[in-house]
Amino acid sequence: MIYLDGSTGEGGGQILRSSLTLSALTGKPFCLYNIRANRPKSGLAAQHLTSVNAIAQICNAQVKGADLNSLSLEFNPQNPPQGGKYLFDVAQARQGGSAGAITLVLQTILLPLACADQDSEITLKGGTHVAFAPCINYIEYIYLPLMQKIGIEAKIELKTAGWYPKGGGEILLKIKGQGKDLLQNLKSLQLTERGSLKQIKGFAIASKLPDHVPQRMTLTATKLIKGYHPLVNIKTQGLESIGEGAGLFLIAEYQNTIAGFTALGKRGLSSEKVAEIAVKDFIKFHQTKMTIDQHLADQILLPLTLSKKESTYQVEKITQHLITNTWVIEQFEIAQIELNTDKNLVKII
């Protein structure tokens, strides 16, 4: 049994999600205590409980402490990950429903199911565009393309958007099961030179709001970006949803890499301000000349540690999130990770 203190480092949900993924892949049981101790509301929230139940079902795990708000969890997988058809609904984890992020559940189950002997088709229900989590656009246009680059094949289809606080979103996730051979064949990434900026594209998205809302986001963002690159293509997109919501998602395409930036609307925040937030994040990243944005730096760490080959990439910022995820991975003894804070360099051995 591996014992993990959930208050370590940034003390959030990533400790749980990485532990679940690694436990399913290695077969090693773990005990996590002080779950999300550094968050205003500690313990298992709906999206975290959904991840626990999802991985438990996928690898037939014995689990203790899988309850809402639980501060400790014991997890012991009994079988290798099994592919197939699954349905995971964040709303079922809490009475009254939840808009918890299904993208975080997706990232938890992706690697185990990619290592299963058969393909999987998963319906995920909950929040698709919520704060403090990658939006579904980021998963589709940034995260999954990089996963494909290293050998993990998956695609998603957005059925319905889920905005905070109502949630109710739905996506269909298809994962190619490649068995144990996947771990032998995973490629590495060498991203220390991003090359020139080729273009910026994106989506101004809205549900149950007037047409001028995404149009104003598009106009403002295009105007602000023009000074950095003449090729800007932002499309307006209306999404079906049970609740209203809006946001802007930008994709910066460089010669050797991609980066994504999201800003979500909320009451009292103008369309113009939403656009400014997303563009400001792009400019901040662009000026660093690094290859990987600070959020992706953490998200691709675990997949790359599974490769037999060495990976190196430069990050916008070495965050506490990245440092903590490094610590979790090293507890399962699958790789050695070096973080060079002077050069913002991540090296996986």
PLY file of the C-alpha trace (Angstrom):
ply
format ascii 1.0
element vertex 349
property float x
property float y
property float z
element edge 348
property int vertex1
property int vertex2
end_header
0.00 0.00 0.00
1.32 3.41 -1.00
0.43 6.11 1.56
-0.09 9.64 0.23
-0.71 12.85 2.16
-3.30 14.88 0.23
-2.10 18.12 1.83
1.27 17.85 0.05
2.18 20.73 -2.27
-0.86 22.41 -3.79
-3.06 19.90 -1.96
-5.81 19.65 -4.57
-7.66 17.08 -6.62
-4.79 16.30 -8.99
-3.15 14.18 -6.30
-6.25 11.97 -6.27
-6.65 11.78 -10.05
-3.00 10.94 -10.74
-3.05 8.32 -7.97
-6.15 6.68 -9.44
-4.63 6.55 -12.93
-1.30 5.18 -11.71
-2.94 2.63 -9.43
-5.02 1.30 -12.32
-1.94 1.08 -14.57
0.49 -0.45 -12.08
-1.91 -2.50 -9.96
-0.47 -0.88 -6.83
-3.01 -0.03 -4.09
-2.87 3.33 -2.34
-4.25 5.13 0.69
-4.83 8.85 0.35
-5.54 10.93 3.44
-6.10 14.67 3.98
-7.86 14.71 0.60
-7.88 18.22 -0.94
-6.77 19.62 2.42
-5.69 22.94 0.90
-9.03 23.71 -0.72
-11.80 25.85 0.84
-14.02 22.74 0.84
-11.82 19.72 1.54
-12.65 16.09 0.81
-14.15 14.40 -2.23
-16.40 16.67 -4.32
-18.77 15.24 -6.94
-16.27 15.22 -9.81
-13.61 13.53 -7.66
-16.03 10.89 -6.42
-17.06 10.24 -10.03
-13.40 9.67 -10.95
-13.00 7.22 -8.05
-16.11 5.27 -9.05
-15.12 5.30 -12.72
-11.63 3.88 -12.17
-13.01 1.41 -9.60
-15.44 0.08 -12.21
-12.78 -0.06 -14.92
-10.36 -2.16 -12.86
-12.74 -3.85 -10.39
-11.18 -2.14 -7.38
-11.86 -2.64 -3.71
-12.55 0.82 -2.28
-13.00 2.30 1.19
-14.01 5.91 1.76
-15.69 6.54 -1.61
-18.22 9.00 -0.21
-18.98 12.65 -0.82
-16.74 14.89 1.33
-14.63 11.92 2.45
-11.17 12.95 3.66
-9.51 9.56 3.13
-9.62 6.82 0.52
-8.23 3.32 0.16
-8.09 2.00 -3.39
-7.00 -1.51 -4.40
-7.42 -2.58 -8.06
-8.20 -6.27 -8.55
-7.90 -6.50 -12.34
-6.15 -4.75 -15.23
-8.28 -2.02 -16.87
-11.19 -3.42 -18.87
-12.41 -1.69 -22.01
-16.05 -1.54 -23.08
-19.07 0.74 -22.86
-19.39 2.99 -19.82
-21.56 5.81 -18.55
-20.29 8.18 -15.85
-22.52 11.03 -14.67
-21.13 13.61 -12.22
-24.68 14.65 -11.27
-25.30 11.23 -9.72
-22.53 11.79 -7.17
-24.41 14.52 -5.30
-28.05 15.03 -4.42
-29.39 17.95 -6.42
-26.86 17.36 -9.22
-23.49 18.90 -10.00
-21.69 20.81 -12.74
-18.40 19.13 -11.83
-15.90 18.99 -14.69
-16.15 15.84 -16.80
-12.91 16.79 -18.55
-11.05 15.92 -15.34
-12.82 12.56 -15.21
-11.83 12.06 -18.86
-8.16 12.66 -18.12
-8.31 10.19 -15.21
-9.70 7.29 -17.24
-7.95 7.93 -20.58
-4.63 6.17 -19.97
-6.00 3.05 -18.23
-8.56 2.48 -20.99
-5.93 3.10 -23.68
-4.00 0.20 -22.10
-7.04 -2.09 -22.10
-7.28 -5.00 -24.55
-10.42 -3.69 -26.23
-11.76 -0.36 -27.42
-13.96 1.76 -25.15
-16.92 4.05 -25.68
-17.71 6.27 -22.72
-20.58 8.68 -22.19
-19.62 11.42 -19.73
-22.22 13.78 -18.26
-21.66 16.95 -16.22
-19.81 20.23 -16.69
-17.99 20.83 -19.99
-17.14 24.53 -19.54
-16.47 25.26 -15.86
-13.84 27.20 -13.92
-10.63 25.59 -12.63
-10.69 22.80 -15.23
-9.83 22.48 -18.92
-12.88 23.16 -21.08
-13.92 20.53 -23.61
-12.48 22.64 -26.46
-9.07 22.50 -24.79
-9.30 18.71 -24.56
-10.31 18.39 -28.21
-7.87 20.83 -29.81
-4.86 20.83 -27.45
-4.71 17.82 -25.13
-5.87 14.94 -27.36
-3.76 15.99 -30.39
-0.65 15.85 -28.21
-1.78 12.48 -26.81
-2.09 11.22 -30.38
1.41 12.47 -31.09
2.81 10.12 -28.43
0.60 7.19 -29.47
-2.65 7.44 -27.47
-5.66 7.43 -29.78
-8.94 8.95 -28.62
-11.60 11.30 -29.96
-14.55 13.13 -28.46
-17.91 14.35 -29.65
-19.71 17.12 -27.79
-23.42 16.35 -27.55
-24.53 19.08 -25.12
-22.60 21.82 -23.33
-22.65 21.95 -19.54
-22.14 25.34 -17.91
-21.89 26.20 -14.22
-24.09 25.92 -12.16
-26.59 23.70 -14.02
-24.18 21.32 -15.71
-26.04 18.75 -17.77
-23.42 18.53 -20.50
-22.72 15.32 -22.37
-19.80 14.08 -24.44
-19.02 10.80 -26.16
-15.44 9.63 -25.71
-13.96 6.86 -27.85
-10.62 5.33 -26.87
-8.62 2.78 -28.83
-7.52 -0.03 -26.51
-3.94 -1.05 -27.34
-3.25 -3.43 -24.49
0.03 -3.69 -22.62
1.92 -3.09 -25.87
1.01 0.60 -25.61
3.42 1.10 -22.72
6.24 -0.39 -24.80
5.48 1.75 -27.84
4.65 5.18 -26.43
6.69 7.92 -28.03
8.44 10.74 -26.23
8.31 14.49 -26.78
11.25 16.79 -27.37
9.82 20.30 -27.28
12.47 22.91 -26.58
11.96 25.05 -29.70
8.42 26.15 -30.55
9.23 27.89 -33.85
7.35 30.85 -35.28
3.65 31.56 -34.71
1.71 30.27 -37.72
-1.83 31.37 -36.86
-4.34 31.99 -34.07
-7.80 30.51 -34.28
-10.59 29.77 -31.88
-14.24 29.79 -30.93
-16.49 32.37 -29.31
-19.11 30.07 -27.80
-22.48 30.75 -26.20
-25.66 28.98 -25.10
-29.10 30.55 -24.58
-27.68 34.07 -25.01
-28.17 36.75 -27.72
-26.07 36.48 -30.90
-24.21 39.70 -30.12
-22.48 38.06 -27.11
-20.15 35.75 -29.09
-19.90 38.33 -31.89
-18.52 40.97 -29.51
-16.02 38.48 -28.09
-14.85 37.68 -31.62
-14.47 41.33 -32.64
-12.60 42.32 -29.49
-10.23 39.35 -29.54
-9.47 39.76 -33.25
-8.66 43.43 -32.78
-6.35 42.76 -29.82
-4.51 39.87 -31.49
-3.92 41.60 -34.83
-0.87 43.32 -33.38
0.79 39.94 -32.77
-0.21 38.03 -35.88
-2.26 38.91 -38.97
-3.78 35.42 -39.32
-6.66 35.35 -36.83
-9.69 33.12 -37.38
-12.23 33.10 -34.55
-15.60 31.51 -35.27
-18.82 32.07 -33.33
-20.47 28.89 -32.16
-23.85 28.29 -30.55
-24.04 25.24 -28.29
-27.07 23.34 -27.04
-27.33 23.44 -23.26
-29.84 23.32 -20.39
-28.29 26.49 -18.94
-26.85 29.71 -20.28
-23.16 30.38 -20.64
-20.47 31.91 -22.81
-16.74 31.82 -23.30
-13.81 32.33 -25.63
-11.28 29.65 -26.52
-8.09 30.51 -28.43
-5.61 28.18 -30.15
-2.10 29.40 -30.89
-0.44 27.25 -33.56
3.34 27.37 -33.69
5.67 25.44 -36.00
6.42 22.77 -33.38
3.69 23.06 -30.77
0.21 24.33 -29.84
-1.20 26.19 -26.86
-4.74 26.97 -25.70
-6.31 29.80 -23.70
-9.82 29.96 -22.24
-11.93 32.66 -20.61
-15.46 31.95 -19.38
-18.23 34.50 -19.04
-20.20 35.18 -15.88
-22.77 37.67 -14.70
-21.36 41.19 -14.60
-18.48 40.38 -16.96
-18.84 41.94 -20.41
-18.11 40.08 -23.65
-15.23 42.48 -24.26
-13.70 41.69 -20.87
-13.95 37.93 -21.49
-12.06 38.41 -24.76
-9.43 40.55 -23.05
-8.77 37.86 -20.42
-8.20 35.13 -23.02
-5.99 37.34 -25.19
-3.98 38.50 -22.18
-3.22 34.86 -21.30
-2.08 34.23 -24.88
0.18 37.31 -24.90
1.69 36.33 -21.56
2.54 32.86 -22.90
3.74 34.14 -26.28
6.24 36.50 -24.66
7.86 33.66 -22.67
8.98 31.92 -25.89
8.35 28.57 -24.14
6.80 25.52 -25.84
4.10 24.34 -23.41
1.51 26.45 -21.55
1.40 26.15 -17.78
-1.77 24.03 -17.68
-0.71 21.55 -20.36
2.67 21.19 -18.66
0.95 19.39 -15.81
-1.55 17.44 -17.93
1.01 15.77 -20.22
3.47 14.91 -17.45
1.91 11.60 -16.41
1.39 10.26 -19.97
5.01 11.02 -20.85
6.34 9.22 -17.76
4.85 6.00 -19.19
7.09 6.16 -22.27
10.32 4.16 -22.25
12.05 7.10 -23.91
13.24 10.36 -22.40
11.11 13.51 -22.84
12.06 17.17 -22.47
9.89 20.25 -22.74
9.99 23.91 -21.72
7.04 25.31 -19.81
5.54 28.75 -19.43
5.79 28.38 -15.68
6.72 25.63 -13.22
3.62 25.76 -11.07
2.96 24.24 -7.67
0.48 22.01 -9.48
3.29 20.62 -11.66
5.62 20.14 -8.68
2.93 18.26 -6.76
2.07 16.03 -9.70
5.77 15.20 -10.02
5.79 14.12 -6.37
2.75 11.83 -6.84
4.20 10.12 -9.90
7.49 9.46 -8.13
5.65 7.74 -5.26
4.63 5.05 -7.76
8.27 4.68 -8.89
7.65 4.66 -12.64
9.97 7.50 -13.67
12.45 10.11 -12.51
11.45 13.71 -13.19
13.75 16.72 -13.13
12.32 20.25 -12.90
14.81 22.99 -13.78
13.30 26.19 -12.37
16.05 28.37 -13.89
15.27 27.28 -17.45
11.63 26.25 -16.88
12.61 22.85 -18.22
10.93 19.49 -17.53
12.98 16.36 -18.10
11.48 12.87 -17.74
13.89 9.94 -17.42
0 1
1 2
2 3
3 4
4 5
5 6
6 7
7 8
8 9
9 10
10 11
11 12
12 13
13 14
14 15
15 16
16 17
17 18
18 19
19 20
20 21
21 22
22 23
23 24
24 25
25 26
26 27
27 28
28 29
29 30
30 31
31 32
32 33
33 34
34 35
35 36
36 37
37 38
38 39
39 40
40 41
41 42
42 43
43 44
44 45
45 46
46 47
47 48
48 49
49 50
50 51
51 52
52 53
53 54
54 55
55 56
56 57
57 58
58 59
59 60
60 61
61 62
62 63
63 64
64 65
65 66
66 67
67 68
68 69
69 70
70 71
71 72
72 73
73 74
74 75
75 76
76 77
77 78
78 79
79 80
80 81
81 82
82 83
83 84
84 85
85 86
86 87
87 88
88 89
89 90
90 91
91 92
92 93
93 94
94 95
95 96
96 97
97 98
98 99
99 100
100 101
101 102
102 103
103 104
104 105
105 106
106 107
107 108
108 109
109 110
110 111
111 112
112 113
113 114
114 115
115 116
116 117
117 118
118 119
119 120
120 121
121 122
122 123
123 124
124 125
125 126
126 127
127 128
128 129
129 130
130 131
131 132
132 133
133 134
134 135
135 136
136 137
137 138
138 139
139 140
140 141
141 142
142 143
143 144
144 145
145 146
146 147
147 148
148 149
149 150
150 151
151 152
152 153
153 154
154 155
155 156
156 157
157 158
158 159
159 160
160 161
161 162
162 163
163 164
164 165
165 166
166 167
167 168
168 169
169 170
170 171
171 172
172 173
173 174
174 175
175 176
176 177
177 178
178 179
179 180
180 181
181 182
182 183
183 184
184 185
185 186
186 187
187 188
188 189
189 190
190 191
191 192
192 193
193 194
194 195
195 196
196 197
197 198
198 199
199 200
200 201
201 202
202 203
203 204
204 205
205 206
206 207
207 208
208 209
209 210
210 211
211 212
212 213
213 214
214 215
215 216
216 217
217 218
218 219
219 220
220 221
221 222
222 223
223 224
224 225
225 226
226 227
227 228
228 229
229 230
230 231
231 232
232 233
233 234
234 235
235 236
236 237
237 238
238 239
239 240
240 241
241 242
242 243
243 244
244 245
245 246
246 247
247 248
248 249
249 250
250 251
251 252
252 253
253 254
254 255
255 256
256 257
257 258
258 259
259 260
260 261
261 262
262 263
263 264
264 265
265 266
266 267
267 268
268 269
269 270
270 271
271 272
272 273
273 274
274 275
275 276
276 277
277 278
278 279
279 280
280 281
281 282
282 283
283 284
284 285
285 286
286 287
287 288
288 289
289 290
290 291
291 292
292 293
293 294
294 295
295 296
296 297
297 298
298 299
299 300
300 301
301 302
302 303
303 304
304 305
305 306
306 307
307 308
308 309
309 310
310 311
311 312
312 313
313 314
314 315
315 316
316 317
317 318
318 319
319 320
320 321
321 322
322 323
323 324
324 325
325 326
326 327
327 328
328 329
329 330
330 331
331 332
332 333
333 334
334 335
335 336
336 337
337 338
338 339
339 340
340 341
341 342
342 343
343 344
344 345
345 346
346 347
347 348
